[in-house]
Amino acid sequence: MERMLVVGAGTMGAQIAMVCALAGHDTTVTDLTDDALARAESSLRSRLDRDVAKGRRTRDDVDDAFARLTFTTDLVGTASTADLVIEAAVEKLDVKREVFARLDKLAPPHAILTTNSSAIMSSQLADATGRPDRVANMHFFNPALVMRCVEVLGTDEATVEAVVDLARRLGKEPVVLHKEIPGFVANRILGAASDEAIFLLEQGVASVEDIDAACRTALGYPMGPFELMDLTGIDIGYHAKLARHAVTGDPRDLPSRTVTELVERGDLGRKTGKGFYSYEDER
Ligand SMILES: NC(=O)c1ccc[n+]([C@@H]2O[C@H](COP(=O)([O-])OP(=O)(O)OC[C@H]3O[C@@H](n4cnc5c(N)ncnc54)[C@H](O)[C@@H]3O)[C@@H](O)[C@H]2O)c1
């Protein structure tokens, strides 16, 4: 597996493409517009310049990686030579199914088509292609240049093995799921901690501040669940829960009363100046 194609140059796609290029792969990253690609390249350049300045990478490694990385809107011209595709386009099932159907027509028959989706499972995309056994989830974490975990999920053993092997060669630590489950592993555990924190709050057991403090000081979490929900955006977790409930129908997958109230009030965390905490002073 030599040539990588990353579809979507947003928050995840740009960094995933750079992870591949840094590991020595000829990599192409595509998006819908030149503007999106220019933003991706400029954010990668400033991030990697910072890494060089801090001594985390050498200038030569970074220059070599950029030389292996192509930014283009021409999906047709590039998919035909890809050995493995990582789709990191917007989190919409219809968009992803359309991308997979197109990739299936354009990519060589041996190519593996993966999605970086956090919620959409490969079985929801596999039947949009004529190669369902070569479709898999390859789920990186944000920021992809830093986080080591990659969750891998697929129905065909050889495909899963190939993706696991690639993840290792990218310097990541693959985690293999033996069956499909919405949310996969890491985000389910994260979600369970958040749910329990909200349960304790709703029961009046302890304050937001003290529950976060317990997680930091007793469990060694870098930040408490409420701080993290405020940072990622309370609406993100809310919509993820609704999406999970739509698949499972399990009432435990519905968003909590507290989170629903915050979303309805527009208190979405740091980005709106208020969530579980207030950030008005920082603003
Ligand atoms: N942001 C995260 O923390 C995170 C973490 C892990 C996984 N993911 C997953 O990664 C994927 C991308 O998320 P993101 O945060 O990078 O989104 P983003 O909105 O930052 O980027 C998505 C990019 O895809 C492009 N795009 C949309 N339709 C396209 C198409 N048909 N062809 C090519 N490009 C297209 C958009 O122009 C945009 O640049 C999602 O599936 C998400 O679930 C996100």
The ligand as an SDF file (V2000), in Angstrom:
LIG
                    3D

 44 48  0  0  0  0  0  0  0  0999 V2000
  -13.7020   16.8720   14.1650 N   0  0  0  0  0  0  0  0  0  0  0  0
  -13.4300   15.8300   14.9430 C   0  0  0  0  0  0  0  0  0  0  0  0
  -13.0830   15.9680   16.1320 O   0  0  0  0  0  0  0  0  0  0  0  0
  -13.5130   14.4270   14.3700 C   0  0  0  0  0  0  0  0  0  0  0  0
  -12.8410   13.3880   15.0330 C   0  0  0  0  0  0  0  0  0  0  0  0
  -12.8580   12.0950   14.4760 C   0  0  0  0  0  0  0  0  0  0  0  0
  -13.5890   11.8700   13.2980 C   0  0  0  0  0  0  0  0  0  0  0  0
  -14.2560   12.8950   12.6990 N   0  0  0  0  0  0  0  0  0  0  0  0
  -14.9610   12.5980   11.4500 C   0  0  0  0  0  0  0  0  0  0  0  0
  -14.2060   13.1250   10.3570 O   0  0  0  0  0  0  0  0  0  0  0  0
  -15.0740   13.5360    9.3100 C   0  0  0  0  0  0  0  0  0  0  0  0
  -14.7420   14.9630    8.9450 C   0  0  0  0  0  0  0  0  0  0  0  0
  -14.9020   15.7800   10.0720 O   0  0  0  0  0  0  0  0  0  0  0  0
  -14.1880   17.1950   10.1860 P   0  0  0  0  0  0  0  0  0  0  0  0
  -14.3380   17.6380   11.6000 O   0  0  0  0  0  0  0  0  0  0  0  0
  -12.8540   17.1550    9.5410 O   0  0  0  0  0  0  0  0  0  0  0  0
  -15.1810   18.0610    9.2600 O   0  0  0  0  0  0  0  0  0  0  0  0
  -14.8980   19.4640    8.5470 P   0  0  0  0  0  0  0  0  0  0  0  0
  -16.2250   20.0730    8.3610 O   0  0  0  0  0  0  0  0  0  0  0  0
  -13.8060   20.2080    9.2270 O   0  0  0  0  0  0  0  0  0  0  0  0
  -14.3230   19.0200    7.1100 O   0  0  0  0  0  0  0  0  0  0  0  0
  -15.0820   18.3470    6.1650 C   0  0  0  0  0  0  0  0  0  0  0  0
  -14.5260   18.7140    4.7880 C   0  0  0  0  0  0  0  0  0  0  0  0
  -15.1320   17.8610    3.8170 O   0  0  0  0  0  0  0  0  0  0  0  0
  -15.3600   18.6370    2.6680 C   0  0  0  0  0  0  0  0  0  0  0  0
  -16.3660   17.9720    1.8590 N   0  0  0  0  0  0  0  0  0  0  0  0
  -17.7060   17.9740    2.0020 C   0  0  0  0  0  0  0  0  0  0  0  0
  -18.2810   17.2130    1.0430 N   0  0  0  0  0  0  0  0  0  0  0  0
  -17.2600   16.7070    0.2840 C   0  0  0  0  0  0  0  0  0  0  0  0
  -17.2080   15.8740   -0.8520 C   0  0  0  0  0  0  0  0  0  0  0  0
  -18.3180   15.4000   -1.4220 N   0  0  0  0  0  0  0  0  0  0  0  0
  -16.0010   15.5640   -1.3810 N   0  0  0  0  0  0  0  0  0  0  0  0
  -14.8740   16.0530   -0.8040 C   0  0  0  0  0  0  0  0  0  0  0  0
  -14.8610   16.8640    0.2770 N   0  0  0  0  0  0  0  0  0  0  0  0
  -16.0500   17.1860    0.8120 C   0  0  0  0  0  0  0  0  0  0  0  0
  -15.7770   19.9960    3.1890 C   0  0  0  0  0  0  0  0  0  0  0  0
  -15.6030   21.0070    2.1970 O   0  0  0  0  0  0  0  0  0  0  0  0
  -14.8130   20.1550    4.3750 C   0  0  0  0  0  0  0  0  0  0  0  0
  -13.6090   20.7960    4.0010 O   0  0  0  0  0  0  0  0  0  0  0  0
  -16.4870   13.3050    9.7990 C   0  0  0  0  0  0  0  0  0  0  0  0
  -16.9760   12.1060    9.2790 O   0  0  0  0  0  0  0  0  0  0  0  0
  -16.3400   13.2030   11.3290 C   0  0  0  0  0  0  0  0  0  0  0  0
  -17.2700   12.3290   11.9170 O   0  0  0  0  0  0  0  0  0  0  0  0
  -14.2260   14.1690   13.1870 C   0  0  0  0  0  0  0  0  0  0  0  0
  1  2  1  0
  2  3  2  0
  2  4  1  0
  4  5  1  0
  4 44  2  0
  5  6  2  0
  6  7  1  0
  7  8  2  0
  8  9  1  0
  8 44  1  0
  9 10  1  0
  9 42  1  0
 10 11  1  0
 11 12  1  0
 11 40  1  0
 12 13  1  0
 13 14  1  0
 14 15  2  0
 14 16  1  0
 14 17  1  0
 17 18  1  0
 18 19  2  0
 18 20  1  0
 18 21  1  0
 21 22  1  0
 22 23  1  0
 23 24  1  0
 23 38  1  0
 24 25  1  0
 25 26  1  0
 25 36  1  0
 26 27  1  0
 26 35  1  0
 27 28  2  0
 28 29  1  0
 29 30  1  0
 29 35  2  0
 30 31  1  0
 30 32  2  0
 32 33  1  0
 33 34  2  0
 34 35  1  0
 36 37  1  0
 36 38  1  0
 38 39  1  0
 40 41  1  0
 40 42  1  0
 42 43  1  0
M  CHG  2   8   1  16  -1
M  END
$$$$
